[in-house]
């Protein structure tokens, strides 16, 4: 949506800051569980010595299952949200989801101090991941629809906030590793952080209706159909009055100054009931399928971007090993995998607030998105351990870090353009539907990528 000339100012850019925090809160659950993979793997994959050899008692493949069970509920719930969001109030969908996410994070923090058998802990953790991401899907879809009602730059700000969520989680993990406390205490502090972040997100959403700028756009959007009908009626009356004046002037020019009433043609305001009905029908909200036909290219782009990204990150990238053993080894994955990805992904998203290229009409944009598939073999040929089939071509830490920089920059940039362009391809009255639909396709891409991660990990 474009800026309205009669809109109030966003004083102190409070609405922009609020949507940045809301974007941050939507991806906190996924990023905190993903960057905590080392904690979960240490707790699940117990080792023992057998004939002088370290043997893992049971391999849980936590990273793969976490990725898959994060994205399946995201896909399902974003699909349901796309069709049923109008039947459940916005307050229930957003505030309710944040409350449930907060409760589940508190449960996860408590479990850090609870001794549990590995299978039981794995099951409880997977169930928690499933439900957190289910509520996160509803939250994300609802907020994408909401931000689509505001001027376009707010969508980019919202996406930038989502990108920073990963950086926030990666930094929290680095702090916990660097602390001298034991593993349990460090993990407890780590999971308390998203509890505070989620609470801040909830308070930010509750503040939003109190901001005049946000209230203007959200209230105006709800009465859009009435306003549009009024404007069309005014335009029609002006046009028809012009025709009547032209006809009367024509009669006077022909010497018809008798003062007789000029006959009004059918279709004038007296006889225009049918056109009014047609115009009201034209101003109804489009169906989901009608909106999809307008945004399908952007839907494909966001699916492909996340398919490529989730196919290798973190399931494959988290198993890359450094060639410099020692203290650096404990920081390597946190820095070169999670921190680099999330910082560069955030930069890629933020750059779109400054310029957007290629334009939404260009065929070059889908080509740019598809070209990212080259990162899949590049990352598989890094020093991933253990491996069975492929050789290691990029063993050095710097090579892996460089590939991760390009991989994450392009991911953030392409996904932010896709999500920002989609609402621009439809009428303002359909922006919320477009936002909800794009969130579903975002989830679809994540789910497909998570499914491919199992296969690609076996092929390394």
Secondary structure, DSSP 8 states (H G I E B T S, - for coil): ----TT----GGGHHHHHHHHHHHHHHHHHHHHHHTHHHHHHHHS-EEEETTEEEES----HHHHHHHHHHHHHHHHHHHHHHHGGGS-HHHHHHHHHHHHHHHHHHHHHHTTS---HHHHHHHHHHHHHHHHHHHHHHHHHHHHHHTTS-HHHHHHHHHHHHHHHHHHHHHHHHHHHSSS-HHHHHHHHHHHHHHHHHHHHHHHHHHTTSHHHHHHHHHHHTHHHHHHHHHHHHHHHHHHHHHHHHHHHHHHTT--S-------TTSGGG-HHHHHHHHHHTS---HHHHHHHHHHHHHHHHHHHHHHHHHTTTTGGGB--SS-SHHHHHHIIIIIIIHHHHHHHHHHHHTTT---S-TT-THHHHHHHGGGHHHHHHHTB-BSS-SSS--SB-SHHHHHHHHHHHHHHHHHHHHHHHHHHHHTS-GGGHHHHHHHHHHHHHHHHHHHHHHHHHHHHH-
